Each structure stands twice: as structure tokens, then as C-alpha cells.
Amino acid sequence: MLIQRKLSLPIAFRIRLVVQTRVVVQTRVGLSVCVGLLTLACHKPLWGQDKAEVAKSAEVAPVAPAAADVPPLPDLSLAADANQATIEKLIATAKAIRPASPDQYKAMQTAIRDASTQLMAVLKNKQLPLFQQAEMDAMSASVALLTYFSEETREQVVNQVKQHLNRRVPMEISDVQLGMLAAAHLEMQANKQPAKEVYELLDSLLKEDPREEMQSLRLNLQSSISRLNLLGSKLELAAQSIDKKPLKTDDFAGKFVIVDFFATWCEPCLTEVPRLKKHYEKYREKGLEVVAISLDDNRDTLDKYLETAKLPWPIVHDDAQDPTQRLQMKFGISALPTMLLLNKEGTVVSLEARGAELDRLMEMLFEAPTLAEPPPPAAAAEPAKPTKSAAIKP
């Protein structure tokens, strides 16, 4: 299910593109995100979650279902000598799958990649539209599998994507989707530089494109670059909470701060709330603070949610009349939920402080390790007795 919300923007700032891949960013543990900067699209997780499970309670966020609950996949095997019709049928079958687990997601994308590669070998003629579609399918599936690959294989796939993009000027929407999907997956790696390079390449390739929608997309790309540049930099937050209190980064000096960008229509955002409450209650006295920044269009909708959610931390409604002055634009928030972690100096030390990663970070910061027993005091060294061989002869 795709839930879409458009921010109220002048026509020059509107993005008409919503990336229509089934999952734009899907991690091995099943995290889902809402994508797009100025047009935001919210994707439900691929497996096991409905609105009744949205986190308005103190329950732990839902996890992937047990293997026994996962319906089996159709047969995705393909003979080495399969004919064109058989290969096309298998690709269509794989594309239609709604995977119910990370393993099924991996199997689906692997089948699309391998069958599309086999179809290209059968067709041979690179000028055929079907060949070009198969090439795009194979590349898109490889990109979708980036998080499963070794660093070396990831680098090979990304180089292939870069070469494809450089050949595709002027680009089509599908080309931009491919590049953004690759960058989004690369962002899940510790080293953000490859993701930044893909965003920068797309931005440069679209620079001279006269189409309005492509120039709007450049705002998306530039914001993503800005967001990646936050890592290691001080977050210059200056805002006003919904109860009219000024907020700035320096107000939290000496404390760790989670900055949660969310929207009430984004189900993955709401599933993070119970976990966030749990950590806040546990570590607040040890120096943890939370600031939530809502990207909701409608203040009444936000207020209605807050009546039941009872969030105990400051809330900012990011609704500046000039879209370019919104915190979303300033910090390049192109996906929801986005949860930043600031250190005691206000420096961004994590761009993805959510889910299991948030648990890990909280344990690392606040659960003091067991101190090793101090070594026993060293005994006073006795002067060495000279041996006969060491004695000084007159």
C-alpha cells in the first residue's frame, strides 16, 4: 500500500515523482521508510504489519513473522536453455510477488536479476526495447540486493549504475529512480561517500535538463547531499516548539539528543514511538533528550495524534510558509522516519538512529561496561645480583 502526502508548495518546488518501486529502502531486518522530499511517499513494510499495530501503545515495534508463518514462493527456477517466452513469464511472476520475509525479498530480486540477464543473452540485439528493459530490470534487481553483497560486489554494481547514468543523457524518470534507489541502499552502509557520489552524479547530469520535473528532482538530490553532509557536523537547530518555546541545539549541551523527523501519516514513523519512549524513560536521567519534528501538513491532525500518543518530549511543527525555510529543506530530510543522534556537543554522530541500531547506540552510550579488576600492585624490584660472568674484573 502506498500512502502519499504532498506538501503545500509553489509549483516550481513540487515534485511529481514518487518512486514507484515496491520498497525503496529495505534492510535485512525489514525496516521500511517513507521516501521523497517534497512529495513524500510512505511505504508499509513488506511483511506483517497493519494499522492495528501502529505504535500508539507501549508495545514493542512488530518484527518479521516467523518462518512457519511465511507463505511459500512460486517456483523461480529457470533452465539454462529456457526459451524467451519461458524467461519472460518467470520475470513477470517474480515481479508480481509480494514477499513476506527478507529471504523471500532476496529470492525475488535474485530471480529477476538472473532471468533478465538470461533474457539479454537470448535477445542479443541491444537496440531492442525488450533488451533494454531486461537490462534495466537486471540492474534494478542488483541494486535492490546491494545490502546483501560484499563490498567488492557493491562497488562493481555501483560502477555499472554510474556508467549507465552517464550514457543516459537526457535521462528518463526510470534512470533517476535507479540512481536514487542505488544511493538509498548505499546510505545503509557505514561509509556514506559512495551514496553521496551517486547523488552528486545525478545532480550534475540533470543540471542542464530543461524539464521542470527534473529540476524539481534536483532539489531532492541536493537535500540528500546536505543530509549526508550533516554527519560529523554540528546540527544548527533553531526552532519553536508547538507550545511556543524556543529550541536550539545549545539548549541540550552536555546531553545526547535524538532528533526524530516524523509524520502522523507515516506508519513506519509511528512504529518507532514505543521504542523511543522506552529508551527515553530509561536513560533520561542519564542525559538523553528527544526532539520530534513533525512534517504534517495539518496542525489539527498533529494535535489529534498527540492527544493519544502523549509524547513526553518537545515537538516542533515544521510548517514554515516558505518551503525553503523549513527544517526539512535545511537538513535535507528526504525519507521518513529519519532519526539523528547528536553527541554532547551537538554533532551528528548517526543518521539512522532507529530500530535495532537505536538499541545498539543506547546500550553503547548508557550501559556502563563492567570494569576489569585493577592489576595487583607490582612488587618492588630487587637489584639484580651480578653473576660471575657479569662481574667486573680488575
N, C-alpha and C positions, 0 to 999 in steps of 0.2 A: 504494500500500500504506500502510496506517495502522498504526503501532505505538503501543500505548497502555500507559502505566505509571501506576498510581495510588500516590500517597504514602500511607503509613500515617497516617491522620488520624482524629480523633474525628468522629462523624457530622455534627456541626454545621459542620465545616470542609470536608467533602467536596463537591466539585463534580461533578455528574453530567453536566455538559455537556462534550462535546468538539465543537469547531466542525467540522462535517462538510463544509465546503467543500473542494474538491479541493486547492486551495493557499490557505492563509490569507494568507501574505505571499509574494509572488513578485515579485522585482525584474526589471528588464530584462536583467540578466546572469545570471539563473537561480539566484539564491540561494534556498535553502529553509530553513524554520525548524520547530522543534517548538513547538507552541502550548499555551496553558493554564497556569495557575499551580499549582493544587493537583491537578488532573488534567492530566497532560502528554501531548500527542499529538505524535508525530514523523512529519512528512511527508517522504517522499523527494522529491527534485527531480522536476520534470515530465519532464525529458529526461535520457537516457543516464547512468545510474549504477546499478551493482548492488553487492552486498556485497563482491565481489572487489576493488572499487575503493576500499573504505573505507580511510581513511588510517592504516594501521599500518606503512607503509613511508615512505621518503623521497620518494616521488613527489609531483609537484605535483597539487593537487586537480583533479578532472575538470572539463572545461568543456563547454559546449553542443556538440552534434555539428555537423559541417559541414553546410551546406545540402543538399549532394548526398546525405547520409545520411538526411534527414528525409522520411518518407512524406508524400504529398500529402494535403491535406484534402479532404473531400467538397465538392460544390458548395453554397455557403452563400448564393447569390444568391436574391433574392426579388423578384418583380414587384410593382409598386406597386398593382396591382389584385388581388393574391392573395386567395383566399378563406380563411375561418377554418381549415378543415382543413389547407390547404397551409401556413399560417403555423405552426400547432401542430406539424406534422410537422417543419418546419425547426428549430423551437426544441428539440424532442426530439433531433434529430440533433446539433445544436450542443452540447447538454448532455452527450451521450454521448462526445464527442471526448476523447481523451487526447492533448493537444498535445505535440509533440515538439520544440518550439523556442519562444522568446519570441514570434516573429512569429505562429506558429500560436495561441499563447495569446491574443494580441491579437485575431486574426481571429475566434476562437471567441467571446470575450466581446463583441466588436462585433456579431457576428451575433445573439447572444442579446438584446443591448440593442435593436438596431434592429427585430428581428422582434417582440419583446414590445411595443415602442411601437406598432408597426403593428397588433398584435392588439388593443390597447386602443382604437385608433381604430375598428376594426371592431366591437368589442363595445359600446362607448359607455356601457353601463349599469355605473356604478361599484359597484353593490351586488352584482353577480355575483361569486361566488367565483373564477371564471376570470379576470375583470378584475383582481381584487385580486392574484391570483397573478402575472399578467402585469406588474402594476405593481411587485411585489416583484422579479421577475426582471430587469426593466429597470433598477431601481435598484441591485440587487446587481451586475449586469454593469458599470454605470457606476462603481461603487465599485472593482471589480476592475481597472478601467482608469485609476484615479486617477494612477498614476505616469507615464502617457503624456500626460496632459493639461497644458495651460498652467495657470499659477497662477489665472487668472481662471475657467477652466472648473472647476478643482478646487474653488474656493470655491463655485461655483454648485451642484455636486453635493453638497458637504458641507452646504450650507444646506438642500438638498432632503431629505437624510437627517435633519437635525435637526428639520425640520418634520414629517416622517413619524413620528419617535420621539415627539415631543410629542403627536401625535394618537393614539398607540397605548398609552394607559394605561388598564387594565393591559396590559403588554407580553407578547408571546409570545416563546418562545425564538428564533424566526426573526428577530424585531425586534432582540433583543440581539446575535445573530450579525451582523446587518447593521451595527449600530453599531460592534461590535468590529472587524469587517473594515475599515470605513472608517478607524477610528483607527489600526489596524495599518499601513495603507498611508500614512496621513499621517505616521506616525513616520519614514518613509523620507525625508521632506523635511528640509531644514536647520532650518527653523522648527518646533519641536515644539509650539508653543502650540495650533494647530488640533487636533492629536491629543489633547492634554490636555483641551481644551474638550469634545470628544466623550465621552471617558471620564467627565468630571465630569457631563455631562448624563445619561448612562446611570445613573451612581451616584445622582444626585438623583431620577430617575424611578423607581428601584427602592427608594428609601428606605422607603416606606410599604407595599411589597408584602409580604403575609404569607407567601408561599410560601418554604419553606426553601431550595429550589434557587436562587431569585432572591437571597436574602440571601447565599448562598454565592458567587454570582457577584459580588456587591458587593465581596467580598474580592479577587477578581481585578482588578476595576476600580480599587479603591483602591491595590492594589500597582502597577498600571501607572502610576497618577498619581505614586506615590512614586518609581518608576524614572525617570520623566521629570524629576522634581524633582532627581535626582542631578546632572544636567548643570549644571556651574558650581559645584557644592558639593564640599566635601571628603568623600571616601569614608571613613566611620568604620568601618574593618575591624578587628575584634578576633576572632581565631580561633586554632585549634590545628591544625597540620598532622598528617598521618597518622603522622608519626614523632615526634609529641608535642612539637614545637617551637612556642612561641607566635609568632603572626604579628599584626602590626598595621601600619597604613598608615605610621606614622612610621619603621618599620624601613627603609623604602625612600626616605627623604628624599634629595633630590638626584638621583633616578633616575626615568626614565619606566617605568610599570608597566602591563602588560596583565593585566587580571583576567578570566579565562576561566571562565564558568559552563558546565558541560557534563554529559553523562551518557553512559555507555558504550553505552546502547541507542539513542542519538540519532545516526544516521548523518551528518547534516549537521555535527554537532559533530566527529566523528572526521575528516571530510574537511578540517577546518581545521588539524589537527595538523601535517602536513608543512610547511605554510606558516609556522605558528607556530615550529616548530623551526628552519626556515631563517632567519627573522628573529632569533631568539634567539641562534643561533650567530654570526650576522654582527654583531650590534650589542650583545651582552652587554658586551664590553669598553668600549663607548662609553656604557654607562649604561642598558641595557634590562633589565628584570626581568619575569618572568611568575609569576603565582599562579593556579593552577587550582582551581576549587571544584566538586566533584562532587555532583550531586543524585541519585546512585544510591541505591536503597533498600537494596541488599545490599552489604555491605562485601567479601564474598568475591568477588563479581562484579567489583567495582572492582579488587581486588588482582590478580585473574587478568588483567585487561586491562593493568594497569601492568607486569606481568611481561614482556609482549611489547612494550608501547609505549615503555618506557624514557624516560619524560618527565623531563627534567633540572631541572625547577623544582618548587617546593613545591606539594603537593596537600593540599587541605582536603576532608574528607568532611562534607558538610552534613547531619548526621543527628541533630540535637538531638531529644530525646524529645518536647519540647513544640514542636509545629509553628510556633507563633507566635514562637519564639525562633530559628528557622533564618534563615540569611543570605538565603535565597531570599525569605522573607517580608519581612525587614528592608529589602532593597534592591528589592523589587518585581519579581523576575525572573519574567516570565510567558511567556517564549519562550526556546527553546534553538536554536542557541547564542546566548548573549549575551556579548559581549566588550567590556569597558570599557577605555578608555585614561586613565590618570592622568598628570598632569604632575608636575614635580619637587616640587611642594608637596602632592601627593596629591589634587588637584582633578580631578574627572571632566571630561575635555575631549571625549570621544566615547563615545556609547552603542552604536555599531555598528562597532567596530574589527575587522572581519573581511573576508575575501575581498579583492577589489581595493582596497577602502577601506583595509584594513590596509597593503597595499603602498604606497599613496599616503602614508599617515601616516608610515610608517617612512622613506620617502625624504625627506619633508619635514623630519623631525626629525634624521636622522642623516647624510644625504648633503649635505655642505657645498657650498653653491653656489660656482661659480667667481667669485673676487673680480675686480672690474673693476680695470684698471690705474689707479694713482693719477694724477691730473692733474699735468702738469708744474708746477713752482713758478712762480707768477706773477712776471713781470719787475717790477722796481721802477718805479713810475710816475714819469714825469718831470713836473716842473711845467709847466703849460700856458703857452705864450708868448702874451702879450696881443696881440690884433690891434689895428689902428688904431682900429677902431670900439669896441673894448673898453677902449682906453686912457683913463685919467682925465685929463680936460682941466683945466688950471689955472683 
